[in-house]
Amino acid sequence: MGGKKKLSLSQMEKLQRRQREQQRKVRLAGKEKKTANVLLPKIKDDLINELKKMRVITPYGVASKLDLRISVAKDFLEELERKGIVKFVSRSRKIKVYTIAA
């Protein structure tokens, strides 16, 4: 029948102190991580030619072609839309669809 015995007050204090120290170490270790600065690719003719080959342009398609993160690809497509290179066609809840502007 046994089971775990009830800890004394000093044992409980030591246990709590160790747990707090471990939590602090985890927090400090998390702060050391730095996120990578991600820059938009420069708009070049060869890049536009790659986009012209695609029937529809989606953030996923651009991210996989250019080896980017999807969030960067979304920003990149918005920038291309502002410059008039691509044209917004439609959107669903999650995806925006673009085509090359004529």
C-alpha positions as protocol buffer text, in pm:
chain_id: "A"
residue {
  index: 1
  type: MET
  ca { x: 0 y: 0 z: 0 }
}
residue {
  index: 2
  type: GLY
  ca { x: 279 y: 239 z: 72 }
}
residue {
  index: 3
  type: GLY
  ca { x: 278 y: 541 z: -152 }
}
residue {
  index: 4
  type: LYS
  ca { x: 472 y: 860 z: -141 }
}
residue {
  index: 5
  type: LYS
  ca { x: 539 y: 995 z: 206 }
}
residue {
  index: 6
  type: LYS
  ca { x: 446 y: 1345 z: 306 }
}
residue {
  index: 7
  type: LEU
  ca { x: 745 y: 1581 z: 277 }
}
residue {
  index: 8
  type: SER
  ca { x: 857 y: 1791 z: 568 }
}
residue {
  index: 9
  type: LEU
  ca { x: 847 y: 2171 z: 544 }
}
residue {
  index: 10
  type: SER
  ca { x: 1221 y: 2201 z: 482 }
}
residue {
  index: 11
  type: GLN
  ca { x: 1204 y: 1937 z: 208 }
}
residue {
  index: 12
  type: MET
  ca { x: 912 y: 2119 z: 41 }
}
residue {
  index: 13
  type: GLU
  ca { x: 1103 y: 2450 z: 52 }
}
residue {
  index: 14
  type: LYS
  ca { x: 1409 y: 2288 z: -110 }
}
residue {
  index: 15
  type: LEU
  ca { x: 1192 y: 2129 z: -379 }
}
residue {
  index: 16
  type: GLN
  ca { x: 1023 y: 2460 z: -459 }
}
residue {
  index: 17
  type: ARG
  ca { x: 1357 y: 2642 z: -465 }
}
residue {
  index: 18
  type: ARG
  ca { x: 1499 y: 2388 z: -715 }
}
residue {
  index: 19
  type: GLN
  ca { x: 1190 y: 2417 z: -936 }
}
residue {
  index: 20
  type: ARG
  ca { x: 1218 y: 2800 z: -941 }
}
residue {
  index: 21
  type: GLU
  ca { x: 1587 y: 2779 z: -1037 }
}
residue {
  index: 22
  type: GLN
  ca { x: 1507 y: 2538 z: -1320 }
}
residue {
  index: 23
  type: GLN
  ca { x: 1234 y: 2771 z: -1450 }
}
residue {
  index: 24
  type: ARG
  ca { x: 1477 y: 3064 z: -1446 }
}
residue {
  index: 25
  type: LYS
  ca { x: 1733 y: 2862 z: -1642 }
}
residue {
  index: 26
  type: VAL
  ca { x: 1471 y: 2773 z: -1901 }
}
residue {
  index: 27
  type: ARG
  ca { x: 1366 y: 3139 z: -1935 }
}
residue {
  index: 28
  type: LEU
  ca { x: 1726 y: 3254 z: -1972 }
}
residue {
  index: 29
  type: ALA
  ca { x: 1798 y: 2987 z: -2228 }
}
residue {
  index: 30
  type: GLY
  ca { x: 1494 y: 3098 z: -2427 }
}
residue {
  index: 31
  type: LYS
  ca { x: 1612 y: 3460 z: -2434 }
}
residue {
  index: 32
  type: GLU
  ca { x: 1942 y: 3366 z: -2591 }
}
residue {
  index: 33
  type: LYS
  ca { x: 1771 y: 3254 z: -2909 }
}
residue {
  index: 34
  type: LYS
  ca { x: 1769 y: 3516 z: -3179 }
}
residue {
  index: 35
  type: THR
  ca { x: 1531 y: 3516 z: -3469 }
}
residue {
  index: 36
  type: ALA
  ca { x: 1685 y: 3541 z: -3811 }
}
residue {
  index: 37
  type: ASN
  ca { x: 1633 y: 3869 z: -3992 }
}
residue {
  index: 38
  type: VAL
  ca { x: 1451 y: 3783 z: -4309 }
}
residue {
  index: 39
  type: LEU
  ca { x: 1475 y: 4023 z: -4599 }
}
residue {
  index: 40
  type: LEU
  ca { x: 1258 y: 4038 z: -4905 }
}
residue {
  index: 41
  type: PRO
  ca { x: 1432 y: 3928 z: -5225 }
}
residue {
  index: 42
  type: LYS
  ca { x: 1518 y: 4196 z: -5476 }
}
residue {
  index: 43
  type: ILE
  ca { x: 1288 y: 4220 z: -5775 }
}
residue {
  index: 44
  type: LYS
  ca { x: 1482 y: 4108 z: -6080 }
}
residue {
  index: 45
  type: ASP
  ca { x: 1388 y: 4012 z: -6436 }
}
residue {
  index: 46
  type: ASP
  ca { x: 1471 y: 3645 z: -6385 }
}
residue {
  index: 47
  type: LEU
  ca { x: 1249 y: 3640 z: -6077 }
}
residue {
  index: 48
  type: ILE
  ca { x: 959 y: 3790 z: -6273 }
}
residue {
  index: 49
  type: ASN
  ca { x: 1016 y: 3535 z: -6551 }
}
residue {
  index: 50
  type: GLU
  ca { x: 984 y: 3256 z: -6293 }
}
residue {
  index: 51
  type: LEU
  ca { x: 655 y: 3404 z: -6176 }
}
residue {
  index: 52
  type: LYS
  ca { x: 529 y: 3433 z: -6536 }
}
residue {
  index: 53
  type: LYS
  ca { x: 568 y: 3057 z: -6577 }
}
residue {
  index: 54
  type: MET
  ca { x: 316 y: 2998 z: -6296 }
}
residue {
  index: 55
  type: ARG
  ca { x: -54 y: 2992 z: -6391 }
}
residue {
  index: 56
  type: VAL
  ca { x: -159 y: 3126 z: -6052 }
}
residue {
  index: 57
  type: ILE
  ca { x: 70 y: 3278 z: -5795 }
}
residue {
  index: 58
  type: THR
  ca { x: 15 y: 3185 z: -5433 }
}
residue {
  index: 59
  type: PRO
  ca { x: 232 y: 3248 z: -5128 }
}
residue {
  index: 60
  type: TYR
  ca { x: 305 y: 2875 z: -5101 }
}
residue {
  index: 61
  type: GLY
  ca { x: 413 y: 2856 z: -5464 }
}
residue {
  index: 62
  type: VAL
  ca { x: 644 y: 3156 z: -5430 }
}
residue {
  index: 63
  type: ALA
  ca { x: 786 y: 3027 z: -5102 }
}
residue {
  index: 64
  type: SER
  ca { x: 868 y: 2689 z: -5251 }
}
residue {
  index: 65
  type: LYS
  ca { x: 1014 y: 2834 z: -5575 }
}
residue {
  index: 66
  type: LEU
  ca { x: 1230 y: 3095 z: -5404 }
}
residue {
  index: 67
  type: ASP
  ca { x: 1306 y: 2896 z: -5087 }
}
residue {
  index: 68
  type: LEU
  ca { x: 1147 y: 3151 z: -4852 }
}
residue {
  index: 69
  type: ARG
  ca { x: 925 y: 3140 z: -4550 }
}
residue {
  index: 70
  type: ILE
  ca { x: 556 y: 3172 z: -4631 }
}
residue {
  index: 71
  type: SER
  ca { x: 524 y: 3492 z: -4428 }
}
residue {
  index: 72
  type: VAL
  ca { x: 806 y: 3648 z: -4631 }
}
residue {
  index: 73
  type: ALA
  ca { x: 644 y: 3528 z: -4953 }
}
residue {
  index: 74
  type: LYS
  ca { x: 316 y: 3696 z: -4850 }
}
residue {
  index: 75
  type: ASP
  ca { x: 496 y: 4024 z: -4786 }
}
residue {
  index: 76
  type: PHE
  ca { x: 683 y: 3988 z: -5114 }
}
residue {
  index: 77
  type: LEU
  ca { x: 360 y: 3938 z: -5311 }
}
residue {
  index: 78
  type: GLU
  ca { x: 201 y: 4240 z: -5144 }
}
residue {
  index: 79
  type: GLU
  ca { x: 505 y: 4447 z: -5243 }
}
residue {
  index: 80
  type: LEU
  ca { x: 480 y: 4323 z: -5602 }
}
residue {
  index: 81
  type: GLU
  ca { x: 111 y: 4414 z: -5602 }
}
residue {
  index: 82
  type: ARG
  ca { x: 189 y: 4767 z: -5484 }
}
residue {
  index: 83
  type: LYS
  ca { x: 441 y: 4803 z: -5766 }
}
residue {
  index: 84
  type: GLY
  ca { x: 191 y: 4672 z: -6021 }
}
residue {
  index: 85
  type: ILE
  ca { x: 385 y: 4363 z: -6123 }
}
residue {
  index: 86
  type: VAL
  ca { x: 122 y: 4115 z: -6005 }
}
residue {
  index: 87
  type: LYS
  ca { x: -255 y: 4153 z: -5992 }
}
residue {
  index: 88
  type: PHE
  ca { x: -474 y: 4032 z: -5706 }
}
residue {
  index: 89
  type: VAL
  ca { x: -739 y: 3785 z: -5828 }
}
residue {
  index: 90
  type: SER
  ca { x: -921 y: 3640 z: -5529 }
}
residue {
  index: 91
  type: ARG
  ca { x: -882 y: 3522 z: -5175 }
}
residue {
  index: 92
  type: SER
  ca { x: -1022 y: 3268 z: -4938 }
}
residue {
  index: 93
  type: ARG
  ca { x: -989 y: 3270 z: -4563 }
}
residue {
  index: 94
  type: LYS
  ca { x: -627 y: 3165 z: -4582 }
}
residue {
  index: 95
  type: ILE
  ca { x: -492 y: 3214 z: -4934 }
}
residue {
  index: 96
  type: LYS
  ca { x: -458 y: 3510 z: -5168 }
}
residue {
  index: 97
  type: VAL
  ca { x: -429 y: 3430 z: -5537 }
}
residue {
  index: 98
  type: TYR
  ca { x: -241 y: 3654 z: -5780 }
}
residue {
  index: 99
  type: THR
  ca { x: -159 y: 3658 z: -6152 }
}
residue {
  index: 100
  type: ILE
  ca { x: 96 y: 3851 z: -6353 }
}
residue {
  index: 101
  type: ALA
  ca { x: -32 y: 4195 z: -6451 }
}
residue {
  index: 102
  type: ALA
  ca { x: -69 y: 4238 z: -6826 }
}
